Amino acid sequence: MEVTDVCGKSIAEGSYVIYQGTGTMGKVAAIKTIDNDIWARIDSTNLWYKSNTLQVIDKSDEKLTKVSKEDLKEKIRRVRKTVGEDIDMSSELCDGGG
């Protein structure tokens, strides 16, 4: 039985996939069949997903590249500089409904 993704592309152990429901990405670590349903375990979460809910992606997808702590800290510094450390929203709040 051929294992395919939502688009009909073949999935094998080692394939890079994305679960569209949450955006979870990773490499297929294992494949199994239970009651005619094909499941794939993703290494990033160690969870099983039905193969027809996954989409095969290219390994070089930008979203799969790891971001260093330093890069994240720099991005946070830039955002804080742009919007400021503290944001006063007291005049922007609306009354609650009821």
C-alpha positions as CSV (number, residue, x, y, z in Angstrom):
1,M,0.0,0.0,0.0
2,E,1.4,3.4,-1.0
3,V,1.5,6.1,1.6
4,T,0.4,9.5,0.2
5,D,-0.2,13.0,1.6
6,V,-3.2,15.2,1.1
7,C,-2.0,16.1,-2.5
8,G,-1.3,12.5,-3.5
9,K,2.5,12.7,-3.1
10,S,4.3,9.7,-1.7
11,I,5.4,9.8,2.0
12,A,8.2,7.7,3.3
13,E,10.2,7.6,6.5
14,G,12.5,10.6,6.2
15,S,10.1,12.7,4.2
16,Y,9.6,16.3,5.5
17,V,6.0,17.1,6.0
18,I,3.7,19.8,7.5
19,Y,0.4,19.2,9.3
20,Q,-1.8,22.0,7.9
21,G,-4.0,22.1,11.0
22,T,-1.4,23.5,13.3
23,G,1.6,24.2,11.0
24,T,3.6,21.5,12.7
25,M,6.6,20.5,10.6
26,G,9.1,17.7,10.9
27,K,10.5,14.5,9.4
28,V,8.5,11.3,9.3
29,A,10.0,9.0,11.8
30,A,7.7,6.0,11.4
31,I,4.7,4.8,9.5
32,K,2.0,2.3,10.5
33,T,-1.4,1.1,9.5
34,I,-4.3,0.7,11.9
35,D,-7.8,-0.4,10.6
36,N,-7.0,0.7,7.0
37,D,-5.8,4.1,8.2
38,I,-2.2,5.1,7.5
39,W,-0.4,7.0,10.3
40,A,2.9,8.8,10.2
41,R,4.9,9.8,13.4
42,I,6.5,13.2,13.1
43,D,9.9,13.6,14.9
44,S,9.4,17.2,16.1
45,T,6.3,16.3,18.2
46,N,6.6,12.5,18.5
47,L,2.8,12.4,17.6
48,W,1.0,10.3,15.0
49,Y,-0.9,12.0,12.2
50,K,-3.1,10.5,9.5
51,S,-1.1,10.5,6.3
52,N,-4.0,12.2,4.4
53,T,-3.7,15.2,6.8
54,L,0.0,15.8,6.0
55,Q,1.6,17.6,3.1
56,V,5.1,16.8,1.8
57,I,7.4,19.8,1.8
58,D,10.9,20.5,0.6
59,K,13.6,20.0,3.2
60,S,15.0,23.4,2.3
61,D,11.8,25.2,3.3
62,E,12.8,28.4,5.3
63,K,10.5,27.5,8.1
64,L,12.5,24.4,8.9
65,T,15.8,26.2,9.5
66,K,16.7,26.5,13.1
67,V,16.9,30.0,14.5
68,S,19.6,30.7,17.0
69,K,18.9,32.3,20.4
70,E,21.0,35.3,19.4
71,D,18.9,35.9,16.3
72,L,15.7,35.7,18.4
73,K,17.1,38.1,21.0
74,E,18.1,40.6,18.3
75,K,14.6,40.4,16.7
76,I,13.1,41.1,20.2
77,R,15.4,44.1,20.6
78,R,14.4,45.5,17.2
79,V,10.7,45.1,18.0
80,R,11.0,46.7,21.5
81,K,12.9,49.6,20.0
82,T,10.2,50.1,17.4
83,V,7.2,49.9,19.7
84,G,8.8,50.7,23.1
85,E,9.1,48.6,26.2
86,D,5.8,49.6,27.7
87,I,2.6,50.2,25.9
88,D,-0.1,52.1,27.6
89,M,-3.4,50.8,26.4
90,S,-5.6,52.3,29.2
91,S,-7.2,54.7,26.8
92,E,-7.7,52.1,24.1
93,L,-9.8,49.7,26.1
94,C,-13.5,49.4,25.6
95,D,-16.2,48.7,28.1
96,G,-17.3,45.2,28.5
97,G,-20.5,44.1,27.0
98,G,-23.3,42.5,29.0
